[in-house]
Amino acid sequence: MAEEKLLKVSSNPHVRSKLTTSGIMLMVIVALMPATGFGIYHFGLRALAIIATCVGSAVLTEVVYGLLRKKQTCSDLSAVVTGLLLALNLPVSLPLWMAALGSVFAILVVKMLFGGLGQNFMNPALAARCFLLISFPAYMTNFAYDGFTGATPLAVLKAGENVDIWAMVIGQTAGTIGETSMVALLIGACFLILTGVIDLRIPGMYILSFLAFAICFGGHGFDLAYLCGQLAGGGLMLGAFFMATDYVTRPITKVGQYVYGIVLGLLTGVFRIWGPSAEGVSYAIIIGNLLVPLIEKATMPRPFGYKKGGHKS
């Protein structure tokens, strides 16, 4: 049989499951509720306004696009997840029109113009956050609001000062709406792991590789206070468990997922420790998304019965 007529079956997933796209999205929304609720409690009704604006703008953009293209949209709840994730990555002081612009960019430019859910090549919420960071850096880095002023814990760490680890764990710090409480994020992450929506391959390798980089190049060695501050501060937990694990933009191969996690950890370490900013999770995941095709190509399992060169053994 000629080689061009042979079928080459791709890697997983090839399993039947009762889970639907809308069901998975609903579980992600439920998992984000602890962080969302704490963000509203921590920052007040202004946080609720940001969340409502982002989610509403994301859903409305997808509905309008669907009407113009005469396609059914929003039935899978993915626009709600995108809007919610974007809101949790924004400072509470951001003007509402900027939050709405970010949601429109995420849905229209990153998602729908590339074919909709499953066709986007990067995480829409993080792409929108990076878009807002580049367009409005002064607003996106202003975390002062209603008593929570000054630098974020990561900025304090980068300046060589000590931070209150317990305050970072429970969330009594400055930061974006959804990143301040490590406890709330881990509760949601445990829910996703226990329900089988995600596993620990990507977040586990992400966190471990970042810790290894911080130990080697952070200038503090194996300083537990410094390492715990890096873990609890910023968007590492939110990114590792809720955005790096995005089904569409992560590798499909198991080995590729390990490699992907390592790449994200190293990139985050480079941005946080050597870069001018104290944070780096968003850019790390976006760059990682762009590298996914290369990672998949390098880690795709060889078809059974074939050796190197593509010839039948």
Secondary structure as UniProt FT lines:
FT   HELIX           3..5
FT   HELIX           21..43
FT   HELIX           45..69
FT   TURN            75..76
FT   HELIX           78..88
FT   TURN            92..93
FT   HELIX           96..104
FT   HELIX           105..111
FT   HELIX           112..114
FT   TURN            117..119
FT   HELIX           124..135
FT   HELIX           137..140
FT   TURN            146..147
FT   HELIX           153..158
FT   TURN            159..160
FT   HELIX           165..170
FT   TURN            177..179
FT   HELIX           182..194
FT   TURN            195..196
FT   HELIX           201..217
FT   HELIX           224..232
FT   TURN            234..235
FT   HELIX           236..238
FT   HELIX           239..243
FT   TURN            244..245
FT   TURN            247..249
FT   HELIX           254..269
FT   HELIX           270..274
FT   HELIX           281..299
FT   TURN            304..305
FT   TURN            308..309
//
